[in-house]
């Protein structure tokens, strides 16, 4: 079981708090998280249900391309990442800071 918990903590990297995410939380009871690019919806569902002890109704994911950045004449790119929008059962909440 500890191997699963380790993977669950790796899956839920951090909450993604933006204006849209905050609106989603109030109107749809959906929370946004940054997750690894290799995480699938089933793993994300199990991680949220186990770590936060809530009931997940649906999981939507989207891949986000990293932005190209410049510093002087050197051009680089931010890494690609994945965002998960997790909708919870009515009445369940997660304390996101």
N, CA and C atoms as an extended XYZ file, in Angstrom:
291
Properties=species:S:1:pos:R:3:atomname:S:1:resname:S:1:resid:I:1 pbc="F F F"
N         0.822       -1.204        0.000 N   UNK     1
C         0.000        0.000        0.000 CA  UNK     1
C         0.857        1.256        0.000 C   UNK     1
N         2.043        1.210        0.632 N   UNK     2
C         2.881        2.399        0.679 CA  UNK     2
C         3.407        2.766       -0.701 C   UNK     2
N         3.571        1.752       -1.594 N   UNK     3
C         3.992        2.054       -2.953 CA  UNK     3
C         2.915        2.859       -3.678 C   UNK     3
N         1.666        2.515       -3.413 N   UNK     4
C         0.570        3.260       -4.027 CA  UNK     4
C         0.532        4.687       -3.493 C   UNK     4
N         0.720        4.857       -2.184 N   UNK     5
C         0.696        6.196       -1.601 CA  UNK     5
C         1.820        7.053       -2.157 C   UNK     5
N         3.003        6.465       -2.339 N   UNK     6
C         4.115        7.216       -2.921 CA  UNK     6
C         3.753        7.709       -4.314 C   UNK     6
N         3.155        6.846       -5.116 N   UNK     7
C         2.755        7.234       -6.470 CA  UNK     7
C         1.656        8.295       -6.422 C   UNK     7
N         0.720        8.178       -5.476 N   UNK     8
C        -0.352        9.156       -5.359 CA  UNK     8
C         0.201       10.538       -5.035 C   UNK     8
N         1.180       10.600       -4.145 N   UNK     9
C         1.797       11.882       -3.809 CA  UNK     9
C         2.566       12.444       -4.998 C   UNK     9
N         3.127       11.584       -5.845 N   UNK    10
C         3.812       12.054       -7.051 CA  UNK    10
C         2.814       12.565       -8.084 C   UNK    10
N         1.640       11.945       -8.130 N   UNK    11
C         0.635       12.343       -9.120 CA  UNK    11
C         0.101       13.739       -8.809 C   UNK    11
N        -0.258       13.993       -7.572 N   UNK    12
C        -0.813       15.295       -7.197 CA  UNK    12
C         0.354       16.208       -6.839 C   UNK    12
N         0.920       16.871       -7.840 N   UNK    13
C         2.085       17.723       -7.626 CA  UNK    13
C         1.713       18.975       -6.841 C   UNK    13
N         0.727       19.699       -7.345 N   UNK    14
C         0.283       20.914       -6.660 CA  UNK    14
C        -1.061       21.326       -7.223 C   UNK    14
N        -1.770       22.150       -6.476 N   UNK    15
C        -3.035       22.661       -6.991 CA  UNK    15
C        -2.726       23.801       -7.956 C   UNK    15
N        -3.570       23.960       -8.924 N   UNK    16
C        -3.386       24.991       -9.945 CA  UNK    16
C        -4.457       26.047       -9.693 C   UNK    16
N        -4.073       27.129       -9.009 N   UNK    17
C        -5.031       28.145       -8.603 CA  UNK    17
C        -4.936       29.337       -9.551 C   UNK    17
N        -5.987       29.520      -10.329 N   UNK    18
C        -6.119       30.667      -11.217 CA  UNK    18
C        -7.528       31.221      -11.045 C   UNK    18
N        -7.805       32.278      -11.751 N   UNK    19
C        -9.145       32.861      -11.681 CA  UNK    19
C       -10.194       31.879      -12.210 C   UNK    19
N        -9.870       31.214      -13.320 N   UNK    20
C       -10.798       30.241      -13.896 CA  UNK    20
C       -10.987       29.047      -12.963 C   UNK    20
N        -9.901       28.590      -12.339 N   UNK    21
C        -9.992       27.452      -11.423 CA  UNK    21
C       -10.844       27.801      -10.205 C   UNK    21
N       -10.706       29.013       -9.697 N   UNK    22
C       -11.502       29.440       -8.547 CA  UNK    22
C       -12.979       29.512       -8.915 C   UNK    22
N       -13.289       30.013      -10.091 N   UNK    23
C       -14.677       30.060      -10.561 CA  UNK    23
C       -15.233       28.654      -10.716 C   UNK    23
N       -14.414       27.754      -11.271 N   UNK    24
C       -14.811       26.358      -11.436 CA  UNK    24
C       -15.123       25.711      -10.089 C   UNK    24
N       -14.352       26.048       -9.085 N   UNK    25
C       -14.562       25.490       -7.753 CA  UNK    25
C       -15.919       25.916       -7.190 C   UNK    25
N       -16.275       27.162       -7.392 N   UNK    26
C       -17.530       27.668       -6.831 CA  UNK    26
C       -18.764       27.187       -7.596 C   UNK    26
N       -18.674       27.112       -8.916 N   UNK    27
C       -19.863       26.792       -9.706 CA  UNK    27
C       -20.022       25.306      -10.016 C   UNK    27
N       -18.906       24.571      -10.204 N   UNK    28
C       -18.987       23.159      -10.593 CA  UNK    28
C       -18.454       22.213       -9.534 C   UNK    28
N       -17.902       22.738       -8.432 N   UNK    29
C       -17.237       21.939       -7.406 CA  UNK    29
C       -16.087       21.137       -8.037 C   UNK    29
N       -15.322       21.807       -8.924 N   UNK    30
C       -14.207       21.181       -9.623 CA  UNK    30
C       -12.901       21.840       -9.190 C   UNK    30
N       -11.891       21.039       -8.992 N   UNK    31
C       -10.580       21.514       -8.553 CA  UNK    31
C        -9.549       21.186       -9.615 C   UNK    31
N        -8.570       22.074       -9.803 N   UNK    32
C        -7.546       21.899      -10.825 CA  UNK    32
C        -6.215       21.547      -10.158 C   UNK    32
N        -5.499       20.586      -10.755 N   UNK    33
C        -4.210       20.145      -10.240 CA  UNK    33
C        -3.217       19.998      -11.375 C   UNK    33
N        -1.926       20.217      -11.063 N   UNK    34
C        -0.858       19.879      -11.993 CA  UNK    34
C        -0.479       18.438      -11.718 C   UNK    34
N        -0.405       17.640      -12.767 N   UNK    35
C        -0.091       16.216      -12.630 CA  UNK    35
C         1.011       15.858      -13.628 C   UNK    35
N         1.700       14.727      -13.431 N   UNK    36
C         2.713       14.303      -14.407 CA  UNK    36
C         2.074       14.007      -15.761 C   UNK    36
N         2.852       14.155      -16.815 N   UNK    37
C         2.318       13.940      -18.153 CA  UNK    37
C         1.981       12.474      -18.408 C   UNK    37
N         2.543       11.545      -17.620 N   UNK    38
C         2.244       10.126      -17.834 CA  UNK    38
C         1.102        9.614      -16.958 C   UNK    38
N         0.504       10.474      -16.134 N   UNK    39
C        -0.603       10.063      -15.262 CA  UNK    39
C        -1.891        9.968      -16.077 C   UNK    39
N        -2.679        8.916      -15.835 N   UNK    40
C        -3.955        8.785      -16.536 CA  UNK    40
C        -5.109        9.126      -15.597 C   UNK    40
N        -6.317        9.170      -16.142 N   UNK    41
C        -7.482        9.610      -15.378 CA  UNK    41
C        -7.800        8.675      -14.219 C   UNK    41
N        -7.596        7.381      -14.405 N   UNK    42
C        -7.896        6.418      -13.343 CA  UNK    42
C        -6.945        6.618      -12.165 C   UNK    42
N        -5.658        6.807      -12.446 N   UNK    43
C        -4.684        7.059      -11.380 CA  UNK    43
C        -5.002        8.351      -10.641 C   UNK    43
N        -5.381        9.386      -11.386 N   UNK    44
C        -5.700       10.677      -10.768 CA  UNK    44
C        -6.914       10.523       -9.864 C   UNK    44
N        -7.937        9.806      -10.332 N   UNK    45
C        -9.139        9.566       -9.521 CA  UNK    45
C        -8.796        8.851       -8.211 C   UNK    45
N        -8.017        7.771       -8.296 N   UNK    46
C        -7.641        7.021       -7.097 CA  UNK    46
C        -6.802        7.871       -6.144 C   UNK    46
N        -5.910        8.675       -6.686 N   UNK    47
C        -5.063        9.523       -5.849 CA  UNK    47
C        -5.893       10.543       -5.079 C   UNK    47
N        -6.813       11.224       -5.761 N   UNK    48
C        -7.651       12.235       -5.103 CA  UNK    48
C        -8.549       11.593       -4.057 C   UNK    48
N        -9.184       10.470       -4.406 N   UNK    49
C       -10.091        9.815       -3.457 CA  UNK    49
C        -9.341        9.303       -2.230 C   UNK    49
N        -8.128        8.799       -2.403 N   UNK    50
C        -7.366        8.258       -1.281 CA  UNK    50
C        -6.772        9.357       -0.405 C   UNK    50
N        -6.152       10.351       -1.025 N   UNK    51
C        -5.453       11.378       -0.256 CA  UNK    51
C        -6.398       12.358        0.434 C   UNK    51
N        -7.500       12.719       -0.216 N   UNK    52
C        -8.400       13.729        0.340 CA  UNK    52
C        -9.696       13.152        0.898 C   UNK    52
N        -9.915       11.834        0.746 N   UNK    53
C       -11.103       11.148        1.262 CA  UNK    53
C       -12.400       11.815        0.781 C   UNK    53
N       -12.506       11.971       -0.530 N   UNK    54
C       -13.692       12.532       -1.159 CA  UNK    54
C       -14.125       11.591       -2.280 C   UNK    54
N       -15.311       11.817       -2.839 N   UNK    55
C       -15.830       11.022       -3.944 CA  UNK    55
C       -15.683       11.835       -5.229 C   UNK    55
N       -14.964       11.299       -6.204 N   UNK    56
C       -14.731       11.974       -7.479 CA  UNK    56
C       -15.805       11.557       -8.471 C   UNK    56
N       -16.457       12.538       -9.080 N   UNK    57
C       -17.485       12.268      -10.076 CA  UNK    57
C       -16.880       12.154      -11.475 C   UNK    57
N       -15.944       13.049      -11.820 N   UNK    58
C       -15.318       12.986      -13.143 CA  UNK    58
C       -13.928       13.610      -13.103 C   UNK    58
N       -13.092       13.195      -14.057 N   UNK    59
C       -11.742       13.732      -14.209 CA  UNK    59
C       -11.556       14.114      -15.670 C   UNK    59
N       -11.215       15.359      -15.920 N   UNK    60
C       -10.876       15.828      -17.264 CA  UNK    60
C        -9.411       16.231      -17.251 C   UNK    60
N        -8.679       15.889      -18.300 N   UNK    61
C        -7.263       16.248      -18.375 CA  UNK    61
C        -6.984       16.987      -19.674 C   UNK    61
N        -5.945       17.792      -19.635 N   UNK    62
C        -5.491       18.484      -20.827 CA  UNK    62
C        -3.977       18.646      -20.767 C   UNK    62
N        -3.342       18.468      -21.913 N   UNK    63
C        -1.904       18.673      -21.998 CA  UNK    63
C        -1.622       20.129      -22.322 C   UNK    63
N        -0.689       20.737      -21.589 N   UNK    64
C        -0.355       22.140      -21.783 CA  UNK    64
C         1.070       22.218      -22.326 C   UNK    64
N         1.229       22.868      -23.455 N   UNK    65
C         2.550       23.030      -24.061 CA  UNK    65
C         3.338       24.090      -23.303 C   UNK    65
N         4.633       23.827      -23.127 N   UNK    66
C         5.500       24.796      -22.464 CA  UNK    66
C         5.755       26.008      -23.345 C   UNK    66
N         5.855       27.175      -22.733 N   UNK    67
C         6.063       28.409      -23.482 CA  UNK    67
C         7.533       28.582      -23.844 C   UNK    67
N         7.764       29.240      -24.967 N   UNK    68
C         9.126       29.579      -25.382 CA  UNK    68
C         9.514       30.863      -24.668 C   UNK    68
N        10.674       30.869      -24.030 N   UNK    69
C        11.156       32.026      -23.276 CA  UNK    69
C        12.520       32.453      -23.810 C   UNK    69
N        12.796       33.748      -23.697 N   UNK    70
C        14.100       34.267      -24.106 CA  UNK    70
C        14.728       35.011      -22.949 C   UNK    70
N        16.028       34.884      -22.863 N   UNK    71
C        16.808       35.687      -21.917 CA  UNK    71
C        18.010       36.183      -22.709 C   UNK    71
N        17.897       37.404      -23.182 N   UNK    72
C        18.911       37.916      -24.090 CA  UNK    72
C        18.778       37.234      -25.431 C   UNK    72
N        19.865       36.705      -25.932 N   UNK    73
C        19.823       36.022      -27.224 CA  UNK    73
C        19.643       34.512      -27.065 C   UNK    73
N        19.567       34.035      -25.839 N   UNK    74
C        19.396       32.610      -25.582 CA  UNK    74
C        17.905       32.289      -25.529 C   UNK    74
N        17.504       31.317      -26.337 N   UNK    75
C        16.089       30.934      -26.379 CA  UNK    75
C        15.942       29.565      -25.716 C   UNK    75
N        14.957       29.439      -24.842 N   UNK    76
C        14.690       28.171      -24.175 CA  UNK    76
C        13.204       27.912      -24.157 C   UNK    76
N        12.838       26.780      -23.574 N   UNK    77
C        11.430       26.436      -23.514 CA  UNK    77
C        11.102       25.852      -22.154 C   UNK    77
N         9.974       26.297      -21.607 N   UNK    78
C         9.468       25.724      -20.367 CA  UNK    78
C         8.987       24.305      -20.663 C   UNK    78
N         9.005       23.409      -19.677 N   UNK    79
C         8.565       22.033      -19.945 CA  UNK    79
C         7.049       21.938      -20.143 C   UNK    79
N         6.632       20.932      -20.921 N   UNK    80
C         5.211       20.631      -21.073 CA  UNK    80
C         4.684       20.056      -19.768 C   UNK    80
N         3.399       20.262      -19.505 N   UNK    81
C         2.809       19.726      -18.285 CA  UNK    81
C         1.358       19.362      -18.550 C   UNK    81
N         0.755       18.704      -17.585 N   UNK    82
C        -0.625       18.237      -17.728 CA  UNK    82
C        -1.465       18.804      -16.592 C   UNK    82
N        -2.695       19.208      -16.927 N   UNK    83
C        -3.624       19.752      -15.945 CA  UNK    83
C        -4.803       18.807      -15.820 C   UNK    83
N        -5.223       18.539      -14.580 N   UNK    84
C        -6.381       17.690      -14.320 CA  UNK    84
C        -7.458       18.517      -13.632 C   UNK    84
N        -8.674       18.485      -14.184 N   UNK    85
C        -9.821       19.134      -13.576 CA  UNK    85
C       -10.688       18.035      -12.972 C   UNK    85
N       -10.767       18.027      -11.636 N   UNK    86
C       -11.442       16.953      -10.911 CA  UNK    86
C       -12.741       17.495      -10.339 C   UNK    86
N       -13.868       16.921      -10.744 N   UNK    87
C       -15.174       17.311      -10.237 CA  UNK    87
C       -15.560       16.366       -9.102 C   UNK    87
N       -15.920       16.944       -7.958 N   UNK    88
C       -16.268       16.166       -6.773 CA  UNK    88
C       -17.779       16.050       -6.616 C   UNK    88
N       -18.172       15.070       -5.806 N   UNK    89
C       -19.587       14.872       -5.480 CA  UNK    89
C       -20.091       16.096       -4.721 C   UNK    89
N       -21.347       16.408       -4.902 N   UNK    90
C       -21.977       17.551       -4.215 CA  UNK    90
C       -21.778       17.413       -2.703 C   UNK    90
N       -21.258       18.456       -2.092 N   UNK    91
C       -21.037       18.456       -0.642 CA  UNK    91
C       -19.601       18.164       -0.235 C   UNK    91
N       -18.819       17.517       -1.087 N   UNK    92
C       -17.408       17.261       -0.786 CA  UNK    92
C       -16.575       18.471       -1.167 C   UNK    92
N       -15.553       18.748       -0.363 N   UNK    93
C       -14.645       19.865       -0.661 CA  UNK    93
C       -13.215       19.452       -0.351 C   UNK    93
N       -12.280       20.178       -0.960 N   UNK    94
C       -10.853       20.011       -0.687 CA  UNK    94
C       -10.330       21.355       -0.255 C   UNK    94
N        -9.559       21.396        0.811 N   UNK    95
C        -8.979       22.643        1.297 CA  UNK    95
C        -7.709       22.913        0.498 C   UNK    95
N        -7.824       23.767       -0.527 N   UNK    96
C        -6.696       24.099       -1.414 CA  UNK    96
C        -6.167       25.460       -1.020 C   UNK    96
N        -4.868       25.513       -0.800 N   UNK    97
C        -4.243       26.796       -0.420 CA  UNK    97
C        -3.432       27.321       -1.570 C   UNK    97
